[in-house]
Amino acid sequence: MEVEPVEHSPVRAIRRAWLAQRWHDLTFLHWAVPPERVAPLLPAGTRPDTLDGLTYVGLIGFRMVGLGLGRGPGVPYFGTFWETNVRLYSVDGAGRRAVVFRSLDASRLVPVLVAQISLRLPYKWSAMRLERSGDTLTYRCRRRWPGPAGATSAMTVRVGAPIPDPTPLEHFLTARWGLHTRAYGATRHLPNWHPRWPLHRAELLHLDDELVTAAGLPAPDGPPVSVLHSPGVPVVFGGPTRVP
């Protein structure tokens, strides 16, 4: 199997948009893990994607803005919400690199229910907010439903200078042009497109997180190996296709 290269900018065009949205105020925390520790958690037909023999667990907080069908306008009220996700890195039998979400906490119940039913994505309804003080951001999340109810996350970062030339690891963790999910007896791949990430260095000032372990992953055994921030990008998703 030939695995596609890590492309800094998308190479697969989305011919027919399925969903459109914008991602704002993203913070990415990542920990390295041996691939065998997370392989059982990935959908059938995929395996951990690795860089220099390691794969990664990501904790990402951001604001979803203007979620809507096709390339049309975003759904009022329900299409804008806060989100925190826990994700892994995958590659399928066609060599497509993607992410696998172990949990996606969101602050609007209706999108949670739609995503659970349509694609079996592990969305959770949570109370969330972002506190901003100059270049310092604090993301807070408390899960409401489904369980484990009461799982929380609080992370504070200081945003630094732009990154003109991201490292191979920084590209590996952020330049992802699809997701894998297991839905209705088959593994599906959803492609996405967005401009190249505008990335910034960031410093982690505080982290108190229960979402990683609530997602069935081992507790991080140290500080994250990568802390990044992005002001955001517009995003388009294509429709799901079956993974061979």
C-alpha positions in Angstrom: 0.0 0.0 0.0 1.4 3.4 -1.0 0.5 6.1 1.5 -0.1 9.6 0.2 2.5 12.2 1.2 1.8 14.7 3.9 0.7 17.6 1.8 1.0 21.1 3.3 -1.9 22.3 1.2 -4.9 20.2 -0.1 -4.5 18.3 -3.3 -7.9 16.6 -3.6 -10.5 19.0 -4.8 -14.0 18.7 -3.4 -16.2 18.5 -6.5 -19.5 18.6 -4.6 -19.6 20.2 -1.2 -21.5 18.2 1.4 -20.9 20.6 4.4 -19.3 24.0 4.7 -18.1 25.7 7.9 -15.4 27.8 9.4 -13.0 26.9 12.3 -11.9 29.8 14.5 -9.5 30.2 17.5 -8.0 26.7 17.3 -5.5 25.3 19.9 -3.8 22.0 19.2 -2.2 19.9 22.0 -0.5 16.6 21.0 1.1 13.7 22.8 3.2 11.0 21.2 2.2 7.4 21.8 3.3 4.0 20.5 0.9 3.0 17.6 0.1 -0.3 19.2 -1.6 1.5 22.1 -4.2 3.1 19.9 -4.6 0.6 17.1 -7.5 -1.2 18.7 -9.4 2.1 18.9 -9.4 2.7 15.1 -12.2 1.7 12.7 -11.8 -1.5 10.7 -9.8 -0.9 7.5 -7.6 1.7 9.0 -4.4 1.6 11.1 -2.4 4.3 13.0 -0.6 6.8 10.9 2.9 7.3 12.1 5.9 9.6 11.9 9.3 8.2 12.8 7.5 5.2 14.4 5.1 7.2 16.6 1.5 8.2 16.4 -0.3 11.0 18.3 -3.2 11.8 20.5 -4.7 15.3 19.9 -6.8 17.5 22.1 -8.1 20.4 20.1 -10.4 23.3 21.2 -12.0 25.7 18.8 -15.1 27.6 17.6 -17.3 26.2 14.9 -18.8 29.0 12.8 -21.5 28.9 10.2 -22.0 25.2 9.7 -24.3 24.6 6.8 -25.2 22.2 4.0 -23.4 22.4 0.7 -21.9 25.8 0.0 -24.9 27.6 1.2 -25.2 29.9 4.3 -24.7 28.5 7.7 -27.6 27.4 9.8 -28.6 30.3 12.1 -27.8 29.7 15.8 -27.3 25.9 15.6 -24.5 26.2 13.1 -22.2 28.1 15.5 -20.8 26.6 18.7 -17.7 25.7 20.7 -16.1 22.3 20.2 -13.3 20.3 21.9 -12.3 17.0 20.3 -10.0 14.2 21.1 -8.5 12.6 17.9 -6.1 10.0 16.6 -4.3 9.7 13.3 -5.2 7.1 10.7 -4.4 5.8 7.2 -6.7 3.4 5.2 -6.2 0.8 2.6 -6.2 3.4 -0.2 -3.3 5.2 1.5 -5.5 8.2 2.5 -4.3 9.9 5.7 -7.0 11.2 8.0 -8.1 11.6 11.6 -10.3 9.5 13.8 -12.3 11.2 16.5 -12.6 9.5 19.8 -14.9 12.3 21.1 -16.2 15.6 20.0 -17.7 17.8 22.7 -20.0 20.6 21.3 -22.1 23.3 23.0 -25.2 22.8 20.8 -27.4 19.8 21.3 -29.0 19.7 17.8 -25.7 19.3 15.8 -24.6 16.6 18.3 -27.8 14.6 17.6 -27.5 15.0 13.8 -23.8 14.0 13.8 -24.5 10.9 16.0 -27.4 9.7 13.8 -26.0 10.5 10.3 -22.4 9.4 10.7 -22.2 7.8 14.1 -19.6 10.4 15.1 -19.0 10.4 18.9 -20.4 13.8 19.6 -21.2 14.8 23.1 -23.3 17.7 24.4 -21.3 19.9 26.7 -21.2 23.3 28.4 -18.2 25.2 26.9 -16.7 28.7 26.7 -13.6 30.6 25.7 -12.1 33.3 27.9 -9.7 35.7 26.2 -7.2 38.1 27.8 -4.9 39.7 25.3 -2.8 36.8 23.8 -4.0 34.3 26.5 -6.9 31.9 25.8 -8.6 29.6 28.2 -10.9 26.9 26.9 -13.4 25.3 29.4 -15.6 22.3 28.8 -18.0 20.2 31.0 -19.8 17.3 29.5 -23.6 17.1 29.9 -24.6 14.1 27.8 -24.0 11.3 27.1 -21.5 10.1 29.6 -19.3 10.1 31.3 -21.3 13.1 32.5 -19.3 15.7 34.3 -16.0 15.0 32.4 -14.2 18.3 32.2 -11.3 20.0 30.4 -9.6 23.4 31.0 -6.6 24.5 29.1 -4.9 27.9 29.0 -2.4 28.9 26.3 -0.4 32.0 25.4 -0.4 32.6 21.6 3.0 33.4 20.2 4.6 34.3 16.9 3.5 33.0 13.5 5.3 29.9 12.1 6.6 30.7 8.6 8.0 27.2 8.1 6.3 24.5 10.1 8.3 21.4 11.0 7.5 18.0 9.5 5.7 17.1 12.8 3.6 20.2 12.7 2.5 19.5 9.2 1.8 15.8 10.1 -0.5 16.9 13.0 -2.4 19.6 11.2 -2.4 18.9 7.4 -5.2 16.4 7.4 -7.6 16.3 4.5 -10.2 13.8 5.7 -11.7 11.8 8.6 -12.5 8.1 9.1 -15.5 7.0 11.0 -17.4 3.7 11.4 -21.1 4.0 10.6 -23.8 1.4 9.8 -21.5 -1.5 9.4 -18.8 0.1 7.3 -15.9 2.4 7.7 -16.3 5.7 5.8 -13.9 8.4 4.6 -15.0 12.0 4.4 -12.6 14.3 2.5 -12.2 18.0 3.4 -10.6 21.1 1.9 -9.3 24.3 3.4 -6.5 26.7 2.8 -3.1 26.0 4.3 -3.1 26.5 8.0 -1.9 29.8 9.4 0.0 28.4 12.5 1.4 30.1 15.5 3.6 28.9 18.3 1.8 28.6 21.6 2.8 28.0 25.2 0.7 25.8 27.5 0.2 27.6 30.8 -2.4 25.3 32.4 -4.1 22.0 31.6 -6.6 20.0 33.7 -8.2 17.5 31.3 -10.4 14.4 31.7 -11.6 14.2 28.1 -8.6 12.2 26.9 -9.1 9.4 29.4 -12.9 9.6 29.0 -12.3 8.8 25.3 -10.7 5.4 26.3 -7.1 6.6 25.9 -4.2 6.3 28.4 -3.6 9.4 30.5 -0.8 11.5 29.0 2.5 10.7 30.8 3.9 14.2 30.5 3.4 17.6 28.8 2.4 17.7 25.2 5.2 17.5 22.6 3.4 20.0 20.4 1.4 23.1 21.3 0.0 25.1 18.3 -2.6 27.8 17.6 -4.4 29.0 14.5 -6.8 31.9 14.0 -8.7 29.6 11.7 -9.7 28.6 8.1 -12.9 28.1 6.0 -13.6 24.4 5.5 -15.6 22.3 3.0 -16.4 18.6 3.4 -17.2 16.2 0.7 -19.6 13.3 1.1 -18.7 10.0 2.7 -17.3 7.0 0.7 -16.8 3.5 1.9 -13.3 2.4 2.9 -12.3 -0.8 1.1 
